Amino acid sequence: MEVINEAWVSGSKNIDNHVVQWSEKTGKTLAQKGLTSSTIRRFFGEMRRIQSNFEKYKDDVPFLKAKLAYDAGRKKSPGVKIFYNVLSPGIEAVQGKEANFNRFVKIAESVVAFHKLYYQGKED
């Protein structure tokens, strides 16, 4: 599975249709591998909290990786581990910059949207 391109997060490469295609492939794979909506909601909620006041919460960005690692270690679903592996490089690429974080959130939102489309599990 192809991980997030750090250049998309840093802005050195434009977010274009390739990003959307990557997001769809990733979201579909995550759904097929059993990543639950509740795991995504927790992660997404934390991203939104940070985004609501980036200056106040920017030091929490690196901990997003730790939160994903915890879920990946706790749950047996291969989807959680894939989610961790795919998004971790993007979290690292934020490097304390709000513009980078906002790009990361947009890309993660796209993955979440496609996961929702393809997820056939129970609503959890």
N, C-alpha and C positions, 0 to 999 in steps of 0.2 A: 504494500500500500504506500503510495506516494505521500510524503509528509508535506505540510504547509510550506510554501516557498517563503523564506524569510524576506526576500526582496519585495514581495507583495506587502508585507507588514511595514518594512522600512520606507516604502514609497519609491525605491529605486527601480521598481518594475510596476507598471500600471496594473490596476485591477481591471480586468477585461473579461471577455467571454471564456477564456481559458480558466479563469478562477471559478466561474459559475459551473463549467463542466467538471472541474476538479471537485467542487463542493457537492455536486449531484452524485458523482461516483463515490465520494467519501461518505456522504449521508446514507446512500443506499447500502453500502458495505456495512456501516455501523448498525443499521437497522437489521440487516440479515444476520449479523454476528451477535445480536441480542443486547445491544446497548439500550437501556430503558429510558423512557421519557423523564423519570424522576431524577436520574443521574444528570441528564442534560439540564433539567430545570435548576438543580442546585448550582451547577457550574455557571449557567447563564445568569442566575440571580446574583451571584457573586460578581460577575463581570459588570452587570448593570449597576450594582452598588458602587463599584470603583468608578465607573463612568459618570455617575451622578455628581461626583466631586473629585475629579482626578487629582488635583493638587493635594487634597487631604488624604486620599487613599492610595496614591501611586506606589507607596512602599509595599502595598499588599499584592501588587501584580506578580512578583516572583512566587508568591505563595499559592497562586492559582495552579502552578505546576505541582506543588505539594498536595493540594487538595485532590487533583486528578490522580496522583500517585497513590494516595490513600484509598480512593475508590477502586483503582486498578488492583491493588493488593488485597482488598477486602472482598471484592466480588469475584465470582468465578467466570463470569461472562467474558469471552474473548473480545467482545465489542468495547468494553471499558479500557482494556489494555491498548487496543488500537486507537481509541479516542485520545488516550494519554500520549501515545507515540506520535500521532499525527499532529496534535496541537502544541506539544511542548516546544518545538523550535520557534513557533510563532510567539509564544509567551516570552521566550528569551530575547526575541528580536524587538520587543517593545522598548527595551533599554531606557525606561523612565520617561519616554516622550509621549505626550498626549495624542499627537497626530498618529503615531504608530499604533497606540492602543486602540484608537477609533477605527483604524483600518483592520486591526485584528478582530475587533468586535463585529464589524461588517462581514468579514469572511466567516467567522464562527456562526453568525446568524444564518448565513447562507447554508452552511452544513446542517444546522439545526432544522431549517425549513425543509430540506430534502429528506432528512431523517424522518420528520413528521409525515411526509408524503408516503414513504416506504415502510414505516414501522407498522407491523401487523400484530404487535403484542397487545396485551390488555392495557387499558389506560391506568397508569399507576401514579 
